[in-house]
Amino acid sequence: MQCTAFATADEYHLGNLCHDLTSHGYVEIRSLPRDAANVLVIGTEKSAKEDDPGMIFFFREGAVVFWNVEEKSMKNVMQVLEQHEIQPYEVALVHWENEEMNYRIGEGQSKLHKGEILLNSELDSEEVILQKFAFSNALCLSVKLAIWESLLDNFVESIQSIPEILKSRRKVKLSHADVMQKIGELFALRHRINLSSDLLITPDFYWDREKLEELYDKTCQFLNINRRVKVMNEKLQHCMELTDLMRNHLNEKHTLRLEWMIVILITIEVLFELARVFF
């Protein structure tokens, strides 16, 4: 069976989304503990294979994870979801930066092995939902990070010619407002990664749930979450240094222009005084 994750927007309106989905015949699953906040779990009878009921996890941070849901039903859910997205991403980017994993139900402890998820067949339904939540949580982080990586790559591409322009002493065709906008974009992206997400720490939910924490951490390791965040922060730091250099360059040009204006004004004043004295 297949588990598929997408990041489609900055955030979801989960309350309205739940009401809309239940009106379309989907069923809300409420067995998650109260401290598993900011997530909506939906069940569907339209599963891709009969071995496991279809299940969907919606995370408020703008990601959705489908477990064994048939493709037609998945498309229908995505269409409903579009009405409840805040700052949606481009559709092509959403489908390009998805994550897919195969999973099966069998004997033995639940685990992630060589990219395939095994769910213990002896678990009751509530335990299965909790373990699917842990795997989904990690997949959610991965697809969100993939979107941010893509946004950062686009940003890097937009400024990659500037070092060569500065090196060749040509004029940088960016105004002070453009530079400040670039700096703002960088700060917003850095804020999302380091302050608005759980990319750098294990969520509090797992602190007293060792087995779930192990599944979550193993999945994050497999998806290289920490390494990708580190590489992205290094890129962000490099971009910050470059935009600071551009801002300082523009400030120096502005200061030089002001100095020349002052010199010219003083010269004019001296000329007027000389003219008044001699004429």
Phi, psi and omega in degrees: 000166187237143175240125186231134182239141176227145167252116188248345184198172176292327185198158175242150167272091188294322181299309179294323179297317179300314180299318181294316181293319179294329177290342176266007176100002178276160186242128176283135177257121187249022186277351179292146178299159183298331182279358171274069187281168174061032177218143176240129180248126183236137175255149178220144177280346184272069180274152181290323177227155187281352186292337186208136179294144179293142182214144182228132176249122176252122178259135183305332182291001174102025179232150180227140181233124181258132176245112174055044179255132181297152188299319181297317178294323178299316179296320179298317180296319180297325178293319177295319182299326182304331182283351187234022181263142173253124183054066181294154177268167177297138184301316181299319179294319180302314183281335178285322186260038179271171176234137177231137176222142172275149175216159178214163177249127183199190181280150178102170181295144176296140182194170171249119184227118179053042176081005178241137181269131173248126176252129182298125182289345183270357181285149173280172188298322181293321178292323178297317179297319179297318181289322175297324177298316181297313177298317182296322180302315179292319179296323176302314179297321183295315182288326175296317179297322179298320177297314181295323176300318179296317178298320179292320178299320177296320179295314180301319180297325183288341182240005187292339180277346187296316179303320179292323178297316179295321181296321182273005177063027174273167183281131176278119184273059177224132177279171177299322179295321178297317180296316179296325177296318179298317179297319178297319178299318180295315180298320180297317180293318179296322178297316180302315185289312190267335185246327187261014182215172178259026185294333185258346181224157175283130181303149181304331183307328188268355187300322179251022178228079190299318182296316179294322179298321179296317179297317180297312182295318180297321179292320177298320178296316180299323181273004177057038184301307184297317180295319180295321177296319180297313179298320181293321178295325177294320176296318179299319180296318178298317179295322178297318179297320180292317179293325175297319177299317179297318180296316179297322179298315179293322178296320179296319178296320179294318179296318179297320179297317179297320180297318179294322178298319179295316179300316180297317180296319178296319179299315179298317180297320179296318179298319177298318180295318178296319180296320181293323182290314187270341182241000000 
